[in-house]
Amino acid sequence: MPIFDAGFLARHQTMLTVLQWVVFIALNARLAAFYFWNKNFHSRTETLSYFLGWFIALSGLIISRWEPFKSEEQVLAQQHFERFKSHRQLRIELTHPDNAQELLADLREIEGIRKGSIALEPESVTLSYYKEKVSPEHILAVLKSKGHLK
């Protein structure tokens, strides 16, 4: 959950797992005493609270086993996704596709276009750009001013 500090939880995962196991074993012992040795609870509410606690402790152990706190690979994957999320693709239909080198030079001059993503096709150009740095309208305006678009 976002209200928790994932860094703290990840650093102390072993201690928290041991704590979960201690609580789970204590609840198992108390419930075993209730079922096998006739050690009664004070009320039905106390019985239900022990069952609820047992379920919560078991759920915590299961979740921490199969859904661990963010590892280094997960952090890198999340950063890669954020970079991917900031990129946009644009496909532009060309009116004069004959001067490809000049078009490439003009596109490379625009701040915010990923230089390695420019792909020329016979009648169009496809490129990726950073949405924080440049807008599609700006790219189209530059291409129109250079004479590549009508």
N, C-alpha and C positions, 0 to 999 in steps of 0.2 A: 504494500500500500504506500502511496506517496507521502503519508504523514511520518513514516519511519525513515530513519537514516540507514539506507541500504549498506553503506560503507561500514557502519558500526556492526550491523547484523552479520555482514560477510566476514569481518575480522574476528568476531567472537562466535562463529557458527559452532565450533566444537563445544565450547562451554554451554551454549544454549541447547545443543543436542543432548548433552549429559543431563542438563536440568530437566529437559522434557522426559528423558528416560527415567529419572528419579521420580518425577511426579507420576508417570505412567505406572511404574512398579508399585509405588505407594497406593495408588488407587486400585490396582489389581489385588494387592494384599488385603486392603479393607473390604473390597467386594467379595473376595474369596472367604474372608472371615464371616461375612454376612451369610453367604450361601452354604458353606460347609461346616462352620462351627457355631452357628446360631448367635452370632454377635449382632444384635439388632441395632438399627439406627434409631434416633430419637423420634423422627417423624417421616412421613412419606416425602416431604419436601427435601429432607436431607438425603434420602435414598435417591430421589431424582437428581439432585445436585451432584452426587457422586457418579451417577451414570452419565450425566451431561459432561462432567469433568473428564471422565474416562474417554468419551467420544472425542472431545476437543484435544486431549493429549494424543490420542491415536491419530487423529487427523493431522496434527502438527508434525508428528513423526513421519507420516506418509508424505506430506507436502515437502518437508525438508529433505526427504530422500530423493524424490523424483523431480522436484522443482527447487533446486538449490538457489541461494542468493547469487547475484550476478558474478560470473567468473570473468576472467580477462577476455576470453573468446566472445562472451555475450556482450561485453562492453564494446569491443571492437566491432562486432556485428551491428550494434545499435548506432555507433558512430558512422559506420558505412551507410546505414539506412538513412541517417540524417543528411549525409552528403548527397545521397541519391535523391532524397526528397527535395533538396534545394536546386536540383538541375531540372531544366525543362527542355523539351525537344521542339524544334520548329522545322517545318517543311515549307519551302518557298518555291512556287512555280516561277520559272524564268521566262522573260520575253526574248532576251538575246543570249542564248546559251553558248554563243560562239567564242567569247573571250573568257575562258575559264581561269587563266592565270591572274588576270586583273581582278576577277570576282573573288578569287581566293585571297589575294593581297588586301582587297577592301574589307573582307570579312575578318581577316586576322588583325586589322587595325582597330576593330571595335572592342572596347574594354568589356569583359564579361562573357565573351564567347570562348568556349573551350576549343583551343586550336586543333587538337587531335581529333575532334569529333566532326569536323566538316567533311561531308561526303557529297561529292558532285555526281549527279546523274545526268542523263542526256537533256532532260527538260526541267530539272529541278535541283535544288540543293537542300540537304538535310544537315542540321547542326544542333548541338546542345549548348545551352547557355545557363549562367547563374541568374536566377530570378531576382536576387538581391541587387545585382550590379547593372543589369540591362533588361529592357522590356522588348517584347516582340515589335511593338510599334516603333521603337527607336531603331531597331535593326532594319525594319522595312523602310523607314524614312531615310536612313543612310544609303541603302541600296537604291532607292528611288532617286536620291540626289546624285548618285554616281552614274545613273543611267542604266542600271541593270533591270529596273522594273518600270512599268508605265505609270 
